[in-house]
Amino acid sequence: MQGKVDELAQYLGRQGARVTKAMPELDFDRYLRDYLCLLMVQMSVARSREQREARAKTLAVSQNFMFAALAPGLTLDAAGLIVLLKRREEARAAWRRFFQDFDVLVGPTTLDVAFPHQVGSFETRTLLVDDERVPYYSNIIYPMWAIFAGQPATAFPAGLSRQGLPLGLQAIGPYLEDRTPLRFAQLLEREWQAFQRPPGY
């Protein structure tokens, strides 16, 4: 994934684009925790209070900090939600400042290519990335950047991995400017890398 990001950056530079490593000024740990908390608020609305409180107790003692960070979203009260949404607005302001200088932010969509099907709880699943086992839930980190603050993002093809599986990158654009990453991806698919069907499919 990183190799494809670098390859694309070099290509864009040769075409005359100004390309640099950059991110909005955000506290990664806070951003991730807030995203996980709000994600759990949204995923648990159909559960009863008793179910949410019981699940929160289980998650809160998890050794994986990402699962522990989900726990507050199960018991968040109205005041806590207002504080969380205020921090999301602060994150949106950081994205607005970022897009004063940049058209799009390019990065991976996921940690790696398609992985073998797994069964069992999310807490016990893992992914093999660069010969290292990482928690399955870590795969939400790249989509998180756009989702939490409501930034438009478009996934686009980036060729095949050494194993012949599709690689995908994403372009994140300014709030309400959905056509910017869409057009960027459209042009890349025409000029840089069109979709390739994996061998055998």
N, C-alpha and C positions, 0 to 999 in steps of 0.2 A: 504493500500500500504506500509506504513512504517513498519507495523508489518511483512509483507512478506519479506521485505528487511532484517529486523533483524533476522527473522527465517532462511533465506538463509545464512546470515553471520555466525550464530551459527553453521549451518550444515557444511559450508566450513571449519570453524575452527576445528570442530571435525574430519574432514578428513585430517587435517594437513596443510591446506593452511594458509598463513599469511594474516589475514584480519584486516583492520583498517579503521576508518573513514578518508577520504581524498578527496580533490578536487584539481584540478590545481589552481595555483595562478592567479586568474582572478578577475577582478572587475565585480561583478555580474550585477550591474546597467548598466555599460558601455557595457558589453557583450550583455545584453538583448536589449538595445537601438540600438546597431549596427546591431544585428540580425533582429530586426523589420524593421529598415531602409532598409537593403538589401533585405529583404523579399518583401517589398513594391516596391522597384525598379524592382524586377523580376516579380511581379504580375501585374504591371501597364504598361509594355512596349507596349501593344497593344492600350492603350488609347491615345487620342490626348493630346497635351500640355494643351489646354483649359480645358479638362476634368480633367487632373491631378492637375492643379492649383486650380480648383474649389473644388475638393475633399480634397486637402491639407488644404484649409481654414476651411473646416468643421471639419476635424480631429484635427487640431491644437488647437481648443478651447474645445476639449473633456475633461470631468472631469476625465476620465480614462487615466492614464498616458501611458498605452500601446497603445491606439489609437492615442494619441498625438505624441507618438514616431514613429508611422507609417508615419506621415505627411511629414517629411523631405525627405523620399524616393520617394515622388511623384515629387519633384522639384530639386532633387540633380543634380548638374552640374558635369562635368568631373573632376574638381579639387576635389570636395567633394567626389566623388567616389574613386579617387585614395587614399585620406586620409583614407577613410573607409576600403579599401582593405589592406592598410598598417596595420591598427589596427587588421584586421583579421589575417594577417601574424604574428603579435605579439601574438595573441591568440593561433595560431598554435604552436608557439615556446613554449608557456606555457604548452600545451598538450604534446609536445615532452619531455619536462623536467619531466612532471608527469609520463609518461610511461617509463622513465628510472628506476623507482622504482616499478611500478605496471604493471601487465599483463592486467587487465581490470578494468573498473569502473562500478559498478552495481548500478542501481537505478530504480525507477518507469518509466514506459513509459508515463503514463498520471496521472492526479490528482486522478482519481477514476475509478471505473468500468464503464461499459456502462451506459449512462444516458438516460432519456426519450427524445424522439424526440421533437425538438423545431422548431418553425417557427419564422420569423421576422428577423430584422437586427442583425448582430453580436453584435452591440453596446448595444442592449437591452437584450440580452440573458444572463442568469446566470446559474451556476451549484451549486448544493447543495453538499458541501464537509464537512464532520464532523459537520453537522447541521449548517453550515454557508454558506450564499450565496456569491459566488465569481464570478467575471466576466468570462463569457464563454471563452474569449480569453486566459485566464490564462492557459488553457489546452495545450498550445504550449510550455510551459516552459521546461518540461522535454525533449521533442524531440529536442529543441533548442540546448542543449549542444553538441550534435553530429553534427547537421545539419550545424550550422554556420561555424564551423572550418573544416567541411568535414571529420569528424572522422567516421570510420565504426562502426555501431551499429547493434545489433541483438536482437530482441524481443523474449522472451521465456515465456512459461506458468508457472504460480506460484499458481495454484490451483483455488479454487472458494471462493468468498466472503461469508459472512453470509447470503446474499440474494440469493446465488447460481449462481452468475455471475462470468465469468472468470476474473482473475487478471493476469496482464502481467508485467513483469519486462524487463529491457534491460541491455545488456552488451556493453559498449563502449570500443573500442580498439584503438591501435596506428594507425596513418595515413598509409594507404596502406596495413595494415595487416588485411584485411577483414577475413581471415581464423581464426584469433585468437578468436574474439567474436563468430563466427559461431561454432567453435569447442567447446568452453566453453558452449554455449547454448545446443549443441548436447549432451554433456556429462551430463549436468544438467537434460535434459529431460529423459535421460536413468537412471540416478542414484538418482535424487532428486524428480522431479515432472513432470510427463508426462501430456499431455493435457487431461483435463476432460471435457466431454460434459455437458453443463448445463442441469439441469432437464427440461424436456419438449421440448428439441430441438433435 
